[in-house]
């Protein structure tokens, strides 16, 4: 699995987890948005990585030895 696919899986999992926690601990999701700040943080990081082409999770995963899509196809 490549870094890019792993990042998408991690981001999607974080978003779903934060929505689940918001529903579990706050009842109705939109009345108490405590856990939704986590969702906003993930979304903001995805947005900034789209503009800057830099992602902290990509840096972490590459230091852990995971290959990017360009390296995996060689």
C-alpha positions as CSV (number, residue, x, y, z in Angstrom):
1,X,0.0,0.0,0.0
2,X,1.3,3.5,-0.9
3,X,1.5,6.6,1.3
4,X,-1.2,8.3,-0.6
5,X,-3.8,5.5,-0.2
6,X,-2.8,5.2,3.5
7,X,-3.4,9.0,4.0
8,X,-6.8,8.8,2.5
9,X,-7.7,5.8,4.7
10,X,-6.4,7.6,7.8
11,X,-8.2,10.8,7.0
12,X,-11.5,9.1,6.3
13,X,-11.2,7.0,9.5
14,X,-10.5,10.1,11.6
15,X,-13.5,11.9,10.1
16,X,-15.8,8.9,10.7
17,X,-14.4,8.4,14.2
18,X,-14.9,12.0,15.2
19,X,-18.5,12.0,13.9
20,X,-19.2,8.8,15.8
21,X,-17.7,10.3,19.0
22,X,-19.7,13.4,18.5
23,X,-22.9,11.4,18.2
24,X,-22.0,9.1,21.1
25,X,-20.9,11.7,23.7
26,X,-22.9,14.7,22.6
27,X,-26.2,13.1,21.5
28,X,-27.3,15.0,18.4
29,X,-24.2,15.8,16.4
30,X,-25.1,19.4,15.5
31,X,-26.1,20.7,18.9
32,X,-22.8,20.1,20.7
33,X,-20.0,20.2,18.2
34,X,-17.1,19.3,20.6
35,X,-15.8,16.3,18.6
36,X,-16.5,18.1,15.3
37,X,-13.5,20.3,15.9
38,X,-11.5,17.1,15.2
39,X,-13.3,16.7,11.9
40,X,-12.6,20.4,11.1
41,X,-8.9,19.9,11.9
42,X,-8.6,16.9,9.5
43,X,-10.5,18.8,6.8
44,X,-8.3,21.9,7.2
45,X,-5.2,19.7,6.9
46,X,-6.5,18.1,3.7
47,X,-7.3,21.5,2.3
48,X,-3.9,23.0,3.1
49,X,-2.1,19.9,1.7
50,X,-4.0,20.4,-1.6
51,X,-2.7,24.0,-1.9
52,X,0.8,23.5,-0.5
53,X,1.5,19.9,-1.6
54,X,2.8,19.2,1.9
55,X,1.2,16.8,4.4
56,X,2.5,16.0,7.9
57,X,1.1,12.5,7.7
58,X,3.0,11.9,4.5
59,X,6.3,13.0,6.2
60,X,5.6,10.7,9.1
61,X,4.7,7.7,6.9
62,X,7.8,8.2,4.7
63,X,10.0,8.2,7.8
64,X,8.4,5.0,8.9
65,X,9.5,3.5,5.6
66,X,6.3,3.5,3.5
67,X,6.7,4.0,-0.2
68,X,5.0,6.7,-2.2
69,X,3.1,5.9,-5.4
70,X,6.0,7.0,-7.6
71,X,8.5,4.7,-5.7
72,X,6.0,1.8,-5.6
73,X,5.6,1.7,-9.4
74,X,9.3,1.4,-10.1
